[in-house]
Amino acid sequence: MKTNAQAVVIGGGVIGCSILYHLTKLGWSDVVLLERDELTSGSTWHAAANIHGLHDSTNISRIQHYTMNLYKELEAETGQSCGVFQPGSLYLAQTEEREHQLKLQAAKAKLYGMNFYEISIEEAQRLNPLVNYDGIRCVMYEPDGGNVDPSGVTNAYAVGARQRGAEIHRFTPVTATDQQEDGTWIVRTPKGDIRTPWVVNAAGLWGREVAKLAGIELPLQPTEHQYFLTETMADVAAHGTRLPSVSDRDGEYYLRQEGQGLLVGAYEKDMKFWAEDSTPLDFAHDLFPDDLERIEENMMNAIERLPAVGEAGIKRVINGPMIWSPDSNVLMGPVPEVDGYFCCNGIIPGFSQSGGMGLMAAQWIIEGETQYDMFAWDMARFDDWATKEFTMARVQDQYAHRFAIHFPNEERSAGRPARTRPVYDTQAQMGAVFGLNAGWEHPLWFADTPGAKDTNGFTRQNWWGPVGEECCMLRDRAGIIDISNFAKYVCKGPGGEGWLNAVFANTMPKAEGRSCLTPLISKRGGIAGDFTVTRVAENEFWIIGSGMAERYHKRFFKQVPLPKGTTFESKTQAVCGFNVAGPKSREILQRLTNTPLATEDFPFMRSAKIELAGIEVLALRVSFTGDLGWEVHCATEDQANLYDALLQAGQEFGAGPVGSRALMSLRVEKGYGSWSREYSPEYWPHEVGLDRLCKFSKGFLNKNAAEAVLANLAREQLVLLHLDEADTSASNADATGGEPIFKNGKGIGRVTSGAYGYSVGMSLALSFVTDAKAGDKVEVMVLGHPHKATILSEPPFDPNGEILRG
């Protein structure tokens, strides 16, 4: 066995073997995989191994399509059969909401050149005559859908990796992972030790246990999962060709052909946890006792849709473990706090995603970044607030609602609250309906009475009217927005200015009380983040950025060593904040302070430490609403008193609390982008209008990458669309994000943020487009149907910034 390797992959399931294969495919041959038992032990061997391409997330769809296309290439390359069957998949919609979801996915498939489209009931009947199509509103067909052989795929990855020089050691458990002073790791096994700069945890059911060897806690929880195989069925055997699989998610089951019978699986409401404390080390190719009563309701739904299932005998029941993250997406990426440790854990649809997941992991390790924005999979989206109790509550909810539609703006309540601020109870009593952001509860909107809840759907919901009232209140008078969930940092010391200049692309403010906006550039030259940096003293800077990206951004900050005597510290928990915005915001704040707030005394993009109602705050003359306004940040222990003072002062002017849904509408009216929507590592600075903030007269993190992408023409441009009122009124829906855009029948882009602009009376959408300009007429596929829209030449609210700076 090697004593040194470029990377050591722990875990010989389909994901570990895919990562190993893709590391070699990208040029690393000196890599090793260690498996405690036989390859496929754990949850790989008993997987149903269905494959499908479409996902609500565009990038995950791309990854799944890559995976589906890879399997036959892998067979040809290695000579190892992957057991690929692709008779197609039928997707059934029983409800209007499911029809909206499927038609939107079909529109996305058309935009991205994926094979997924609507067929008639008659055509579906021809493809799979066993299905009872009564009550089905529409059927989508994915010709490439099907299934693979779990063992065949895993071994094909293994063969491909070995052919390129990788070593695989079975029956070689890892007993320790010890990081050395130089940052490398020693991976210890009974057969010897290996030194490596990269440990890759792909240990599946044992992901928690392997992580703990390095002192890392992962929010993962295994459950039981059942499917059964029928005896040979005459109707299946008589069909002659392999039947397409059936995805009837409204019925809460999945079904495909297996041999001359059928495989039927379910995610039941009465789910069952397994190995709550730790996964047994002697578990391998084991199963649990059958418990079909738990999935009886799902089975009855399958029988109603395919009556032949009810007449068939059951040949075998598979009840095996699978391991989940709190949102059922993989926990992937380098651990931000620990150099050289990469996780890839908690994978559910492993055979739909294995190839793309392996490719993304290899790119991240070797090249420093993935080609797609994979924040939806990034382990940094969770932190220590994702406790065992939170994880179990969320996993239970995810499992029981596996096939439920995840609607735009949906907020699930399981496991909450995880983290709250001092004003949480006050806001709840005021009627706040809360959302979750990096574990924090924050108000989405305010109802007339406490205890209100969101309704969910693709159309305008119960919050649409109240949010409009909040927007109009702020634009007409003023509003008070809780922005405590923004990430906040303080950099102090004589080297602070130099360090910040070395991290961020813009030049840091020279004068005290000045602020600047700055991008953070990613490894490939895209936008890793956008920040406001304020110089509050000679050697003190405040930095404000995206709250949900705080752990993600740690990876970038640590790439530039801090000078001696300089500190950089998160203040997100220690500091809270409010945005007071609107035409009356100056008068409200002036009631609470002796500091003059007139424009000549306190201009736009200036800051000062002042007193508000006797409380020390950092006041910044900025506002994400695009209106006149200030951000005021105080110590967490002062939040409740400051909130009370602001609300009381606002009453005189007809001002009140405003939630984040209104903030979304207001910033779209102004055409402002937001991190993870308009700003992402996939987008280049000149595509989102941030190139003017990149100062190449100085050095900064990933400057060479920024120069390289700016040497190219922009691939697409960020624009603001106005959707036709007749279309949005008829559908009672606005764009929310992800909707494809077509011009003269050609796909030219997609929506990133959509909202109704209440103060301007327009349905709006921030979008990326190609081959289009201001004034062009386009079609936006809201609910999967074309909605007429026009590209605007300027934002409809305060296009020249006169109100903002007034």
Secondary structure, 3 states (H helix, E strand, C coil): CCCECCEEEECCCHHHHHHHHHHHHCCCCCEEEECCCCCCCCCCCCCCCEECCCCCCHHHHHHHHHHHHHHHHHHHHHCCCCCCECCCEEEEECCHHHHHHHHHHHHHHHHHCCCCEEECHHHHHHHCCCCCCCCCCEEEEECCCEECCHHHHHHHHHHHHHHCCCEEECCCCCCEEEECCCCCEEEEECCEEEEECCEEECCHHHHHHHHHHCCCCCCCEEEEEEEEEECCCHHHHHHCCCCCEEEEHHHCEEEEEECCEEEEEECCCCCCECCCCCCCCCCCCCCCCCCHHHHHHHHHHHHHHCHHHHHCCEEEEEEEEEEECCCCCCEEEECCCCCCEEEEECCCCHHHHHHHHHHHHHHHHHHCCCCCCCCCCEHHHCCCCCCHHHHHHHHHHHHHCCCCCCCCCCCCCCCCCCECCCCHHHHHHCCEEEEEECCEEEEEEECCCCCCCCCCCCCCCCCHHHHHHHHHHHHHCCEEEECCCCEEEEEECCCHHHHHHHHCCCCCCCCCCEEEEEEEECCCCCEEEEEEEEEEECCEEEEEECCCCHHHHHHHHCCCCCCCCCEEEECCCCEEEEEEECCCHHHHHHCCCCCCCCCCCCCCCEEEEEEECCEEEEEECCCCCCCCEEEEEEEHHHHHHHHHHHHHHHHCCCCEEECHHHHHHHHHHCCCCCECCCECCCCCHHHCCCHHHCCCCCCCCCHHHHHHHHCCCCCCEEEEEEECHHHHHHHCCCCCCCCEEEECCEEEEEEEEEEEECCCCEEEEEEEECCCCCCCEEEEEECCEEEEEEECCCCCCCCCCHHHHC
